[in-house]
Amino acid sequence: MGLEGPGAAFESVSFAVSIKSSAPEEQVRKLIVHAERGCHASQTFRKPIPVTTTATLNGKKLDV
């Protein structure tokens, strides 16, 4: 299937946020921190967790 070679893992992840607001700078900073804490994807990248895969084919469990 052509899957030889290195895996497909990210080496890094970055994102940029551009905000237009009349809110005070400190309030916007707090909002960004709050949003990062509540983001499941961001937290998973920061604190990696074990990943498991289960699969079934026509109702039968596959060993993967």
PDBQT receptor file of N, H, CA, C and O in Angstrom, charges set to zero:
ATOM      1  N   MET A   1       0.811  -1.192   0.000  1.00  0.00    +0.000 N 
ATOM      2  CA  MET A   1       0.000   0.000   0.000  1.00  0.00    +0.000 C 
ATOM      3  C   MET A   1       0.857   1.259   0.000  1.00  0.00    +0.000 C 
ATOM      4  O   MET A   1       0.321   2.365   0.082  1.00  0.00    +0.000 OA
ATOM      5  N   GLY A   2       2.157   1.118  -0.089  1.00  0.00    +0.000 N 
ATOM      6  H   GLY A   2       2.593   0.220  -0.156  1.00  0.00    +0.000 HD
ATOM      7  CA  GLY A   2       3.020   2.292  -0.134  1.00  0.00    +0.000 C 
ATOM      8  C   GLY A   2       3.162   3.012   1.187  1.00  0.00    +0.000 C 
ATOM      9  O   GLY A   2       3.323   4.232   1.211  1.00  0.00    +0.000 OA
ATOM     10  N   LEU A   3       3.106   2.270   2.306  1.00  0.00    +0.000 N 
ATOM     11  H   LEU A   3       2.976   1.278   2.286  1.00  0.00    +0.000 HD
ATOM     12  CA  LEU A   3       3.180   2.912   3.622  1.00  0.00    +0.000 C 
ATOM     13  C   LEU A   3       4.545   2.770   4.273  1.00  0.00    +0.000 C 
ATOM     14  O   LEU A   3       4.692   3.049   5.463  1.00  0.00    +0.000 OA
ATOM     15  N   GLU A   4       5.542   2.343   3.518  1.00  0.00    +0.000 N 
ATOM     16  H   GLU A   4       5.422   2.117   2.551  1.00  0.00    +0.000 HD
ATOM     17  CA  GLU A   4       6.876   2.221   4.058  1.00  0.00    +0.000 C 
ATOM     18  C   GLU A   4       7.431   3.616   4.347  1.00  0.00    +0.000 C 
ATOM     19  O   GLU A   4       6.959   4.614   3.802  1.00  0.00    +0.000 OA
ATOM     20  N   GLY A   5       8.432   3.662   5.204  1.00  0.00    +0.000 N 
ATOM     21  H   GLY A   5       8.816   2.851   5.646  1.00  0.00    +0.000 HD
ATOM     22  CA  GLY A   5       9.065   4.943   5.506  1.00  0.00    +0.000 C 
ATOM     23  C   GLY A   5       8.556   5.541   6.796  1.00  0.00    +0.000 C 
ATOM     24  O   GLY A   5       7.869   4.873   7.569  1.00  0.00    +0.000 OA
ATOM     25  N   PRO A   6       8.888   6.792   7.032  1.00  0.00    +0.000 N 
ATOM     26  CA  PRO A   6       8.521   7.428   8.293  1.00  0.00    +0.000 C 
ATOM     27  C   PRO A   6       7.006   7.595   8.433  1.00  0.00    +0.000 C 
ATOM     28  O   PRO A   6       6.274   7.624   7.443  1.00  0.00    +0.000 OA
ATOM     29  N   GLY A   7       6.562   7.701   9.668  1.00  0.00    +0.000 N 
ATOM     30  H   GLY A   7       7.157   7.677  10.472  1.00  0.00    +0.000 HD
ATOM     31  CA  GLY A   7       5.140   7.898   9.939  1.00  0.00    +0.000 C 
ATOM     32  C   GLY A   7       4.690   9.297   9.564  1.00  0.00    +0.000 C 
ATOM     33  O   GLY A   7       5.433  10.071   8.961  1.00  0.00    +0.000 OA
ATOM     34  N   ALA A   8       3.469   9.599   9.931  1.00  0.00    +0.000 N 
ATOM     35  H   ALA A   8       2.866   8.971  10.421  1.00  0.00    +0.000 HD
ATOM     36  CA  ALA A   8       2.874  10.872   9.529  1.00  0.00    +0.000 C 
ATOM     37  C   ALA A   8       2.639  11.800  10.719  1.00  0.00    +0.000 C 
ATOM     38  O   ALA A   8       1.654  12.538  10.741  1.00  0.00    +0.000 OA
ATOM     39  N   ALA A   9       3.527  11.770  11.702  1.00  0.00    +0.000 N 
ATOM     40  H   ALA A   9       4.327  11.171  11.684  1.00  0.00    +0.000 HD
ATOM     41  CA  ALA A   9       3.359  12.603  12.897  1.00  0.00    +0.000 C 
ATOM     42  C   ALA A   9       3.774  14.045  12.635  1.00  0.00    +0.000 C 
ATOM     43  O   ALA A   9       4.669  14.314  11.834  1.00  0.00    +0.000 OA
ATOM     44  N   PHE A  10       3.106  14.963  13.324  1.00  0.00    +0.000 N 
ATOM     45  H   PHE A  10       2.379  14.744  13.974  1.00  0.00    +0.000 HD
ATOM     46  CA  PHE A  10       3.501  16.363  13.259  1.00  0.00    +0.000 C 
ATOM     47  C   PHE A  10       4.814  16.563  13.994  1.00  0.00    +0.000 C 
ATOM     48  O   PHE A  10       5.093  15.866  14.969  1.00  0.00    +0.000 OA
ATOM     49  N   GLU A  11       5.615  17.497  13.539  1.00  0.00    +0.000 N 
ATOM     50  H   GLU A  11       5.389  18.064  12.746  1.00  0.00    +0.000 HD
ATOM     51  CA  GLU A  11       6.821  17.878  14.265  1.00  0.00    +0.000 C 
ATOM     52  C   GLU A  11       6.544  19.071  15.157  1.00  0.00    +0.000 C 
ATOM     53  O   GLU A  11       7.193  19.242  16.189  1.00  0.00    +0.000 OA
ATOM     54  N   SER A  12       5.595  19.890  14.773  1.00  0.00    +0.000 N 
ATOM     55  H   SER A  12       5.067  19.752  13.934  1.00  0.00    +0.000 HD
ATOM     56  CA  SER A  12       5.164  21.015  15.603  1.00  0.00    +0.000 C 
ATOM     57  C   SER A  12       3.811  21.503  15.092  1.00  0.00    +0.000 C 
ATOM     58  O   SER A  12       3.410  21.217  13.964  1.00  0.00    +0.000 OA
ATOM     59  N   VAL A  13       3.127  22.239  15.946  1.00  0.00    +0.000 N 
ATOM     60  H   VAL A  13       3.452  22.471  16.863  1.00  0.00    +0.000 HD
ATOM     61  CA  VAL A  13       1.839  22.823  15.588  1.00  0.00    +0.000 C 
ATOM     62  C   VAL A  13       1.854  24.264  16.069  1.00  0.00    +0.000 C 
ATOM     63  O   VAL A  13       2.240  24.543  17.204  1.00  0.00    +0.000 OA
ATOM     64  N   SER A  14       1.439  25.165  15.217  1.00  0.00    +0.000 N 
ATOM     65  H   SER A  14       1.125  24.939  14.295  1.00  0.00    +0.000 HD
ATOM     66  CA  SER A  14       1.340  26.564  15.626  1.00  0.00    +0.000 C 
ATOM     67  C   SER A  14       0.076  27.167  15.037  1.00  0.00    +0.000 C 
ATOM     68  O   SER A  14      -0.425  26.703  14.013  1.00  0.00    +0.000 OA
ATOM     69  N   PHE A  15      -0.427  28.181  15.676  1.00  0.00    +0.000 N 
ATOM     70  H   PHE A  15      -0.020  28.558  16.508  1.00  0.00    +0.000 HD
ATOM     71  CA  PHE A  15      -1.576  28.883  15.149  1.00  0.00    +0.000 C 
ATOM     72  C   PHE A  15      -1.456  30.351  15.502  1.00  0.00    +0.000 C 
ATOM     73  O   PHE A  15      -0.780  30.721  16.462  1.00  0.00    +0.000 OA
ATOM     74  N   ALA A  16      -2.113  31.172  14.726  1.00  0.00    +0.000 N 
ATOM     75  H   ALA A  16      -2.662  30.871  13.946  1.00  0.00    +0.000 HD
ATOM     76  CA  ALA A  16      -2.090  32.617  14.936  1.00  0.00    +0.000 C 
ATOM     77  C   ALA A  16      -3.519  33.100  15.122  1.00  0.00    +0.000 C 
ATOM     78  O   ALA A  16      -4.442  32.618  14.465  1.00  0.00    +0.000 OA
ATOM     79  N   VAL A  17      -3.687  34.042  16.011  1.00  0.00    +0.000 N 
ATOM     80  H   VAL A  17      -2.937  34.434  16.544  1.00  0.00    +0.000 HD
ATOM     81  CA  VAL A  17      -4.997  34.615  16.282  1.00  0.00    +0.000 C 
ATOM     82  C   VAL A  17      -4.911  36.111  15.994  1.00  0.00    +0.000 C 
ATOM     83  O   VAL A  17      -4.018  36.795  16.494  1.00  0.00    +0.000 OA
ATOM     84  N   SER A  18      -5.827  36.607  15.198  1.00  0.00    +0.000 N 
ATOM     85  H   SER A  18      -6.552  36.051  14.791  1.00  0.00    +0.000 HD
ATOM     86  CA  SER A  18      -5.889  38.033  14.905  1.00  0.00    +0.000 C 
ATOM     87  C   SER A  18      -7.216  38.554  15.434  1.00  0.00    +0.000 C 
ATOM     88  O   SER A  18      -8.278  38.139  14.967  1.00  0.00    +0.000 OA
ATOM     89  N   ILE A  19      -7.165  39.446  16.388  1.00  0.00    +0.000 N 
ATOM     90  H   ILE A  19      -6.303  39.783  16.766  1.00  0.00    +0.000 HD
ATOM     91  CA  ILE A  19      -8.372  39.924  17.061  1.00  0.00    +0.000 C 
ATOM     92  C   ILE A  19      -8.537  41.421  16.840  1.00  0.00    +0.000 C 
ATOM     93  O   ILE A  19      -7.583  42.190  16.954  1.00  0.00    +0.000 OA
ATOM     94  N   LYS A  20      -9.753  41.815  16.524  1.00  0.00    +0.000 N 
ATOM     95  H   LYS A  20     -10.528  41.190  16.432  1.00  0.00    +0.000 HD
ATOM     96  CA  LYS A  20     -10.098  43.234  16.457  1.00  0.00    +0.000 C 
ATOM     97  C   LYS A  20     -11.135  43.459  17.548  1.00  0.00    +0.000 C 
ATOM     98  O   LYS A  20     -12.211  42.862  17.524  1.00  0.00    +0.000 OA
ATOM     99  N   SER A  21     -10.808  44.321  18.502  1.00  0.00    +0.000 N 
ATOM    100  H   SER A  21      -9.934  44.806  18.522  1.00  0.00    +0.000 HD
ATOM    101  CA  SER A  21     -11.705  44.530  19.638  1.00  0.00    +0.000 C 
ATOM    102  C   SER A  21     -11.374  45.844  20.322  1.00  0.00    +0.000 C 
ATOM    103  O   SER A  21     -10.234  46.309  20.291  1.00  0.00    +0.000 OA
ATOM    104  N   SER A  22     -12.374  46.426  20.929  1.00  0.00    +0.000 N 
ATOM    105  H   SER A  22     -13.300  46.048  20.953  1.00  0.00    +0.000 HD
ATOM    106  CA  SER A  22     -12.141  47.615  21.739  1.00  0.00    +0.000 C 
ATOM    107  C   SER A  22     -11.879  47.237  23.195  1.00  0.00    +0.000 C 
ATOM    108  O   SER A  22     -11.686  48.110  24.040  1.00  0.00    +0.000 OA
ATOM    109  N   ALA A  23     -11.872  45.934  23.488  1.00  0.00    +0.000 N 
ATOM    110  H   ALA A  23     -12.029  45.224  22.802  1.00  0.00    +0.000 HD
ATOM    111  CA  ALA A  23     -11.623  45.463  24.856  1.00  0.00    +0.000 C 
ATOM    112  C   ALA A  23     -10.192  45.774  25.265  1.00  0.00    +0.000 C 
ATOM    113  O   ALA A  23      -9.299  45.846  24.420  1.00  0.00    +0.000 OA
ATOM    114  N   PRO A  24      -9.975  45.956  26.557  1.00  0.00    +0.000 N 
ATOM    115  CA  PRO A  24      -8.604  46.195  27.037  1.00  0.00    +0.000 C 
ATOM    116  C   PRO A  24      -7.698  44.990  26.745  1.00  0.00    +0.000 C 
ATOM    117  O   PRO A  24      -8.158  43.849  26.722  1.00  0.00    +0.000 OA
ATOM    118  N   GLU A  25      -6.432  45.254  26.526  1.00  0.00    +0.000 N 
ATOM    119  H   GLU A  25      -6.058  46.181  26.544  1.00  0.00    +0.000 HD
ATOM    120  CA  GLU A  25      -5.462  44.213  26.181  1.00  0.00    +0.000 C 
ATOM    121  C   GLU A  25      -5.453  43.086  27.213  1.00  0.00    +0.000 C 
ATOM    122  O   GLU A  25      -5.415  41.913  26.841  1.00  0.00    +0.000 OA
ATOM    123  N   GLU A  26      -5.486  43.421  28.482  1.00  0.00    +0.000 N 
ATOM    124  H   GLU A  26      -5.517  44.374  28.784  1.00  0.00    +0.000 HD
ATOM    125  CA  GLU A  26      -5.441  42.404  29.539  1.00  0.00    +0.000 C 
ATOM    126  C   GLU A  26      -6.666  41.488  29.475  1.00  0.00    +0.000 C 
ATOM    127  O   GLU A  26      -6.549  40.290  29.732  1.00  0.00    +0.000 OA
ATOM    128  N   GLN A  27      -7.810  42.020  29.146  1.00  0.00    +0.000 N 
ATOM    129  H   GLN A  27      -7.906  42.993  28.937  1.00  0.00    +0.000 HD
ATOM    130  CA  GLN A  27      -9.023  41.211  29.027  1.00  0.00    +0.000 C 
ATOM    131  C   GLN A  27      -8.910  40.241  27.855  1.00  0.00    +0.000 C 
ATOM    132  O   GLN A  27      -9.353  39.096  27.950  1.00  0.00    +0.000 OA
ATOM    133  N   VAL A  28      -8.329  40.686  26.766  1.00  0.00    +0.000 N 
ATOM    134  H   VAL A  28      -7.969  41.616  26.688  1.00  0.00    +0.000 HD
ATOM    135  CA  VAL A  28      -8.140  39.810  25.600  1.00  0.00    +0.000 C 
ATOM    136  C   VAL A  28      -7.139  38.713  25.937  1.00  0.00    +0.000 C 
ATOM    137  O   VAL A  28      -7.334  37.559  25.555  1.00  0.00    +0.000 OA
ATOM    138  N   ARG A  29      -6.075  39.057  26.644  1.00  0.00    +0.000 N 
ATOM    139  H   ARG A  29      -5.916  39.995  26.954  1.00  0.00    +0.000 HD
ATOM    140  CA  ARG A  29      -5.103  38.036  27.072  1.00  0.00    +0.000 C 
ATOM    141  C   ARG A  29      -5.791  36.959  27.909  1.00  0.00    +0.000 C 
ATOM    142  O   ARG A  29      -5.568  35.767  27.695  1.00  0.00    +0.000 OA
ATOM    143  N   LYS A  30      -6.619  37.371  28.851  1.00  0.00    +0.000 N 
ATOM    144  H   LYS A  30      -6.801  38.339  29.025  1.00  0.00    +0.000 HD
ATOM    145  CA  LYS A  30      -7.331  36.422  29.703  1.00  0.00    +0.000 C 
ATOM    146  C   LYS A  30      -8.261  35.533  28.873  1.00  0.00    +0.000 C 
ATOM    147  O   LYS A  30      -8.385  34.339  29.143  1.00  0.00    +0.000 OA
ATOM    148  N   LEU A  31      -8.905  36.110  27.877  1.00  0.00    +0.000 N 
ATOM    149  H   LEU A  31      -8.805  37.081  27.658  1.00  0.00    +0.000 HD
ATOM    150  CA  LEU A  31      -9.787  35.337  27.011  1.00  0.00    +0.000 C 
ATOM    151  C   LEU A  31      -9.003  34.266  26.252  1.00  0.00    +0.000 C 
ATOM    152  O   LEU A  31      -9.459  33.128  26.140  1.00  0.00    +0.000 OA
ATOM    153  N   ILE A  32      -7.835  34.621  25.734  1.00  0.00    +0.000 N 
ATOM    154  H   ILE A  32      -7.465  35.545  25.825  1.00  0.00    +0.000 HD
ATOM    155  CA  ILE A  32      -7.004  33.665  24.992  1.00  0.00    +0.000 C 
ATOM    156  C   ILE A  32      -6.562  32.527  25.908  1.00  0.00    +0.000 C 
ATOM    157  O   ILE A  32      -6.635  31.362  25.517  1.00  0.00    +0.000 OA
ATOM    158  N   VAL A  33      -6.106  32.843  27.117  1.00  0.00    +0.000 N 
ATOM    159  H   VAL A  33      -6.047  33.790  27.434  1.00  0.00    +0.000 HD
ATOM    160  CA  VAL A  33      -5.690  31.813  28.072  1.00  0.00    +0.000 C 
ATOM    161  C   VAL A  33      -6.870  30.892  28.391  1.00  0.00    +0.000 C 
ATOM    162  O   VAL A  33      -6.718  29.671  28.418  1.00  0.00    +0.000 OA
ATOM    163  N   HIS A  34      -8.035  31.475  28.630  1.00  0.00    +0.000 N 
ATOM    164  H   HIS A  34      -8.159  32.468  28.608  1.00  0.00    +0.000 HD
ATOM    165  CA  HIS A  34      -9.235  30.697  28.931  1.00  0.00    +0.000 C 
ATOM    166  C   HIS A  34      -9.588  29.774  27.761  1.00  0.00    +0.000 C 
ATOM    167  O   HIS A  34      -9.916  28.606  27.972  1.00  0.00    +0.000 OA
ATOM    168  N   ALA A  35      -9.525  30.282  26.548  1.00  0.00    +0.000 N 
ATOM    169  H   ALA A  35      -9.259  31.230  26.377  1.00  0.00    +0.000 HD
ATOM    170  CA  ALA A  35      -9.847  29.485  25.364  1.00  0.00    +0.000 C 
ATOM    171  C   ALA A  35      -8.863  28.330  25.196  1.00  0.00    +0.000 C 
ATOM    172  O   ALA A  35      -9.271  27.221  24.852  1.00  0.00    +0.000 OA
ATOM    173  N   GLU A  36      -7.573  28.575  25.434  1.00  0.00    +0.000 N 
ATOM    174  H   GLU A  36      -7.242  29.476  25.713  1.00  0.00    +0.000 HD
ATOM    175  CA  GLU A  36      -6.570  27.515  25.310  1.00  0.00    +0.000 C 
ATOM    176  C   GLU A  36      -6.804  26.421  26.349  1.00  0.00    +0.000 C 
ATOM    177  O   GLU A  36      -6.660  25.238  26.042  1.00  0.00    +0.000 OA
ATOM    178  N   ARG A  37      -7.159  26.801  27.565  1.00  0.00    +0.000 N 
ATOM    179  H   ARG A  37      -7.276  27.762  27.815  1.00  0.00    +0.000 HD
ATOM    180  CA  ARG A  37      -7.425  25.807  28.615  1.00  0.00    +0.000 C 
ATOM    181  C   ARG A  37      -8.626  24.941  28.279  1.00  0.00    +0.000 C 
ATOM    182  O   ARG A  37      -8.661  23.767  28.649  1.00  0.00    +0.000 OA
ATOM    183  N   GLY A  38      -9.605  25.493  27.588  1.00  0.00    +0.000 N 
ATOM    184  H   GLY A  38      -9.577  26.447  27.288  1.00  0.00    +0.000 HD
ATOM    185  CA  GLY A  38     -10.816  24.763  27.265  1.00  0.00    +0.000 C 
ATOM    186  C   GLY A  38     -10.771  24.023  25.940  1.00  0.00    +0.000 C 
ATOM    187  O   GLY A  38     -11.742  23.365  25.566  1.00  0.00    +0.000 OA
ATOM    188  N   CYS A  39      -9.670  24.120  25.234  1.00  0.00    +0.000 N 
ATOM    189  H   CYS A  39      -8.881  24.654  25.538  1.00  0.00    +0.000 HD
ATOM    190  CA  CYS A  39      -9.556  23.492  23.905  1.00  0.00    +0.000 C 
ATOM    191  C   CYS A  39      -8.998  22.067  24.045  1.00  0.00    +0.000 C 
ATOM    192  O   CYS A  39      -7.843  21.878  24.426  1.00  0.00    +0.000 OA
ATOM    193  N   HIS A  40      -9.832  21.077  23.733  1.00  0.00    +0.000 N 
ATOM    194  H   HIS A  40     -10.770  21.231  23.423  1.00  0.00    +0.000 HD
ATOM    195  CA  HIS A  40      -9.403  19.683  23.862  1.00  0.00    +0.000 C 
ATOM    196  C   HIS A  40      -8.197  19.383  22.969  1.00  0.00    +0.000 C 
ATOM    197  O   HIS A  40      -7.272  18.689  23.391  1.00  0.00    +0.000 OA
ATOM    198  N   ALA A  41      -8.206  19.895  21.755  1.00  0.00    +0.000 N 
ATOM    199  H   ALA A  41      -8.958  20.458  21.413  1.00  0.00    +0.000 HD
ATOM    200  CA  ALA A  41      -7.098  19.627  20.827  1.00  0.00    +0.000 C 
ATOM    201  C   ALA A  41      -5.798  20.224  21.349  1.00  0.00    +0.000 C 
ATOM    202  O   ALA A  41      -4.765  19.554  21.355  1.00  0.00    +0.000 OA
ATOM    203  N   SER A  42      -5.841  21.469  21.783  1.00  0.00    +0.000 N 
ATOM    204  H   SER A  42      -6.680  22.013  21.778  1.00  0.00    +0.000 HD
ATOM    205  CA  SER A  42      -4.642  22.128  22.297  1.00  0.00    +0.000 C 
ATOM    206  C   SER A  42      -4.085  21.404  23.512  1.00  0.00    +0.000 C 
ATOM    207  O   SER A  42      -2.875  21.200  23.612  1.00  0.00    +0.000 OA
ATOM    208  N   GLN A  43      -4.951  21.017  24.432  1.00  0.00    +0.000 N 
ATOM    209  H   GLN A  43      -5.934  21.183  24.350  1.00  0.00    +0.000 HD
ATOM    210  CA  GLN A  43      -4.503  20.324  25.636  1.00  0.00    +0.000 C 
ATOM    211  C   GLN A  43      -3.923  18.954  25.309  1.00  0.00    +0.000 C 
ATOM    212  O   GLN A  43      -2.969  18.522  25.956  1.00  0.00    +0.000 OA
ATOM    213  N   THR A  44      -4.477  18.270  24.328  1.00  0.00    +0.000 N 
ATOM    214  H   THR A  44      -5.253  18.621  23.803  1.00  0.00    +0.000 HD
ATOM    215  CA  THR A  44      -3.952  16.964  23.946  1.00  0.00    +0.000 C 
ATOM    216  C   THR A  44      -2.556  17.091  23.358  1.00  0.00    +0.000 C 
ATOM    217  O   THR A  44      -1.698  16.248  23.622  1.00  0.00    +0.000 OA
ATOM    218  N   PHE A  45      -2.314  18.130  22.565  1.00  0.00    +0.000 N 
ATOM    219  H   PHE A  45      -3.011  18.814  22.350  1.00  0.00    +0.000 HD
ATOM    220  CA  PHE A  45      -0.966  18.337  22.033  1.00  0.00    +0.000 C 
ATOM    221  C   PHE A  45       0.012  18.704  23.144  1.00  0.00    +0.000 C 
ATOM    222  O   PHE A  45       1.167  18.279  23.116  1.00  0.00    +0.000 OA
ATOM    223  N   ARG A  46      -0.433  19.481  24.111  1.00  0.00    +0.000 N 
ATOM    224  H   ARG A  46      -1.371  19.826  24.134  1.00  0.00    +0.000 HD
ATOM    225  CA  ARG A  46       0.465  19.908  25.196  1.00  0.00    +0.000 C 
ATOM    226  C   ARG A  46       0.770  18.784  26.176  1.00  0.00    +0.000 C 
ATOM    227  O   ARG A  46       1.871  18.714  26.721  1.00  0.00    +0.000 OA
ATOM    228  N   LYS A  47      -0.204  17.906  26.400  1.00  0.00    +0.000 N 
ATOM    229  H   LYS A  47      -1.098  17.964  25.957  1.00  0.00    +0.000 HD
ATOM    230  CA  LYS A  47      -0.041  16.792  27.331  1.00  0.00    +0.000 C 
ATOM    231  C   LYS A  47      -0.471  15.517  26.611  1.00  0.00    +0.000 C 
ATOM    232  O   LYS A  47      -1.601  15.059  26.776  1.00  0.00    +0.000 OA
ATOM    233  N   PRO A  48       0.433  14.944  25.812  1.00  0.00    +0.000 N 
ATOM    234  CA  PRO A  48       0.065  13.778  25.013  1.00  0.00    +0.000 C 
ATOM    235  C   PRO A  48      -0.510  12.648  25.872  1.00  0.00    +0.000 C 
ATOM    236  O   PRO A  48      -0.089  12.441  27.010  1.00  0.00    +0.000 OA
ATOM    237  N   ILE A  49      -1.464  11.933  25.315  1.00  0.00    +0.000 N 
ATOM    238  H   ILE A  49      -1.807  12.101  24.390  1.00  0.00    +0.000 HD
ATOM    239  CA  ILE A  49      -2.101  10.812  25.986  1.00  0.00    +0.000 C 
ATOM    240  C   ILE A  49      -1.951   9.568  25.119  1.00  0.00    +0.000 C 
ATOM    241  O   ILE A  49      -1.713   9.665  23.915  1.00  0.00    +0.000 OA
ATOM    242  N   PRO A  50      -2.094   8.390  25.743  1.00  0.00    +0.000 N 
ATOM    243  CA  PRO A  50      -2.040   7.167  24.939  1.00  0.00    +0.000 C 
ATOM    244  C   PRO A  50      -3.196   7.141  23.933  1.00  0.00    +0.000 C 
ATOM    245  O   PRO A  50      -4.299   7.604  24.223  1.00  0.00    +0.000 OA
ATOM    246  N   VAL A  51      -2.929   6.603  22.774  1.00  0.00    +0.000 N 
ATOM    247  H   VAL A  51      -2.034   6.226  22.538  1.00  0.00    +0.000 HD
ATOM    248  CA  VAL A  51      -3.949   6.459  21.736  1.00  0.00    +0.000 C 
ATOM    249  C   VAL A  51      -4.083   4.978  21.421  1.00  0.00    +0.000 C 
ATOM    250  O   VAL A  51      -3.086   4.296  21.182  1.00  0.00    +0.000 OA
ATOM    251  N   THR A  52      -5.303   4.484  21.420  1.00  0.00    +0.000 N 
ATOM    252  H   THR A  52      -6.113   5.037  21.615  1.00  0.00    +0.000 HD
ATOM    253  CA  THR A  52      -5.545   3.090  21.079  1.00  0.00    +0.000 C 
ATOM    254  C   THR A  52      -6.505   3.030  19.896  1.00  0.00    +0.000 C 
ATOM    255  O   THR A  52      -7.321   3.929  19.691  1.00  0.00    +0.000 OA
ATOM    256  N   THR A  53      -6.393   1.965  19.132  1.00  0.00    +0.000 N 
ATOM    257  H   THR A  53      -5.730   1.235  19.298  1.00  0.00    +0.000 HD
ATOM    258  CA  THR A  53      -7.279   1.754  17.988  1.00  0.00    +0.000 C 
ATOM    259  C   THR A  53      -7.948   0.402  18.140  1.00  0.00    +0.000 C 
ATOM    260  O   THR A  53      -7.296  -0.599  18.434  1.00  0.00    +0.000 OA
ATOM    261  N   THR A  54      -9.240   0.384  17.939  1.00  0.00    +0.000 N 
ATOM    262  H   THR A  54      -9.771   1.197  17.700  1.00  0.00    +0.000 HD
ATOM    263  CA  THR A  54      -9.971  -0.881  17.837  1.00  0.00    +0.000 C 
ATOM    264  C   THR A  54     -10.694  -0.872  16.498  1.00  0.00    +0.000 C 
ATOM    265  O   THR A  54     -11.130   0.176  16.022  1.00  0.00    +0.000 OA
ATOM    266  N   ALA A  55     -10.815  -2.035  15.905  1.00  0.00    +0.000 N 
ATOM    267  H   ALA A  55     -10.461  -2.887  16.292  1.00  0.00    +0.000 HD
ATOM    268  CA  ALA A  55     -11.478  -2.116  14.606  1.00  0.00    +0.000 C 
ATOM    269  C   ALA A  55     -12.252  -3.417  14.515  1.00  0.00    +0.000 C 
ATOM    270  O   ALA A  55     -11.855  -4.445  15.064  1.00  0.00    +0.000 OA
ATOM    271  N   THR A  56     -13.362  -3.343  13.810  1.00  0.00    +0.000 N 
ATOM    272  H   THR A  56     -13.685  -2.508  13.364  1.00  0.00    +0.000 HD
ATOM    273  CA  THR A  56     -14.132  -4.547  13.522  1.00  0.00    +0.000 C 
ATOM    274  C   THR A  56     -14.386  -4.603  12.019  1.00  0.00    +0.000 C 
ATOM    275  O   THR A  56     -14.518  -3.576  11.354  1.00  0.00    +0.000 OA
ATOM    276  N   LEU A  57     -14.449  -5.803  11.515  1.00  0.00    +0.000 N 
ATOM    277  H   LEU A  57     -14.342  -6.637  12.055  1.00  0.00    +0.000 HD
ATOM    278  CA  LEU A  57     -14.759  -6.025  10.114  1.00  0.00    +0.000 C 
ATOM    279  C   LEU A  57     -15.895  -7.033  10.066  1.00  0.00    +0.000 C 
ATOM    280  O   LEU A  57     -15.742  -8.180  10.487  1.00  0.00    +0.000 OA
ATOM    281  N   ASN A  58     -17.027  -6.595   9.552  1.00  0.00    +0.000 N 
ATOM    282  H   ASN A  58     -17.151  -5.664   9.210  1.00  0.00    +0.000 HD
ATOM    283  CA  ASN A  58     -18.214  -7.441   9.478  1.00  0.00    +0.000 C 
ATOM    284  C   ASN A  58     -18.555  -8.043  10.838  1.00  0.00    +0.000 C 
ATOM    285  O   ASN A  58     -18.924  -9.213  10.941  1.00  0.00    +0.000 OA
ATOM    286  N   GLY A  59     -18.424  -7.223  11.877  1.00  0.00    +0.000 N 
ATOM    287  H   GLY A  59     -18.124  -6.272  11.793  1.00  0.00    +0.000 HD
ATOM    288  CA  GLY A  59     -18.780  -7.643  13.224  1.00  0.00    +0.000 C 
ATOM    289  C   GLY A  59     -17.700  -8.417  13.961  1.00  0.00    +0.000 C 
ATOM    290  O   GLY A  59     -17.893  -8.759  15.128  1.00  0.00    +0.000 OA
ATOM    291  N   LYS A  60     -16.573  -8.706  13.326  1.00  0.00    +0.000 N 
ATOM    292  H   LYS A  60     -16.416  -8.429  12.378  1.00  0.00    +0.000 HD
ATOM    293  CA  LYS A  60     -15.486  -9.447  13.955  1.00  0.00    +0.000 C 
ATOM    294  C   LYS A  60     -14.350  -8.494  14.297  1.00  0.00    +0.000 C 
ATOM    295  O   LYS A  60     -13.910  -7.695  13.469  1.00  0.00    +0.000 OA
ATOM    296  N   LYS A  61     -13.880  -8.600  15.554  1.00  0.00    +0.000 N 
ATOM    297  H   LYS A  61     -14.237  -9.249  16.227  1.00  0.00    +0.000 HD
ATOM    298  CA  LYS A  61     -12.782  -7.736  15.989  1.00  0.00    +0.000 C 
ATOM    299  C   LYS A  61     -11.507  -8.062  15.220  1.00  0.00    +0.000 C 
ATOM    300  O   LYS A  61     -11.151  -9.227  15.044  1.00  0.00    +0.000 OA
ATOM    301  N   LEU A  62     -10.827  -7.010  14.765  1.00  0.00    +0.000 N 
ATOM    302  H   LEU A  62     -11.116  -6.064  14.907  1.00  0.00    +0.000 HD
ATOM    303  CA  LEU A  62      -9.540  -7.169  14.073  1.00  0.00    +0.000 C 
ATOM    304  C   LEU A  62      -8.417  -6.841  15.042  1.00  0.00    +0.000 C 
ATOM    305  O   LEU A  62      -8.539  -5.931  15.861  1.00  0.00    +0.000 OA
ATOM    306  N   ASP A  63      -7.323  -7.585  14.947  1.00  0.00    +0.000 N 
ATOM    307  H   ASP A  63      -7.224  -8.325  14.281  1.00  0.00    +0.000 HD
ATOM    308  CA  ASP A  63      -6.114  -7.235  15.700  1.00  0.00    +0.000 C 
ATOM    309  C   ASP A  63      -5.338  -6.220  14.875  1.00  0.00    +0.000 C 
ATOM    310  O   ASP A  63      -4.923  -6.504  13.752  1.00  0.00    +0.000 OA
ATOM    311  N   VAL A  64      -5.144  -5.024  15.448  1.00  0.00    +0.000 N 
ATOM    312  H   VAL A  64      -5.481  -4.794  16.361  1.00  0.00    +0.000 HD
ATOM    313  CA  VAL A  64      -4.401  -3.975  14.740  1.00  0.00    +0.000 C 
ATOM    314  C   VAL A  64      -3.252  -3.493  15.595  1.00  0.00    +0.000 C 
ATOM    315  O   VAL A  64      -2.503  -2.609  15.180  1.00  0.00    +0.000 OA
TER     316      VAL A  64
